[in-house]
Amino acid sequence: MLRSSSSKLASITTRDLATAAAAPKLRDVVRRLHEAGLSVTDAAAVLGVSRGRISQLAKA
């Protein structure tokens, strides 16, 4: 059982690291979409995330 718990933990850690690495790039894309005149709603649809997430990324 310890192995399955350890591999689950490693999987979560890897996902967290990947998300953290992608966040600056996603913020840049959100900024560019905003500069191009897209609304929060449109940017959310393009990126497949919620409008709230777009707002968070725009403020970061």
Helices and strands as residue ranges (DSSP letters): H 2-35, H 40-47, H 51-59
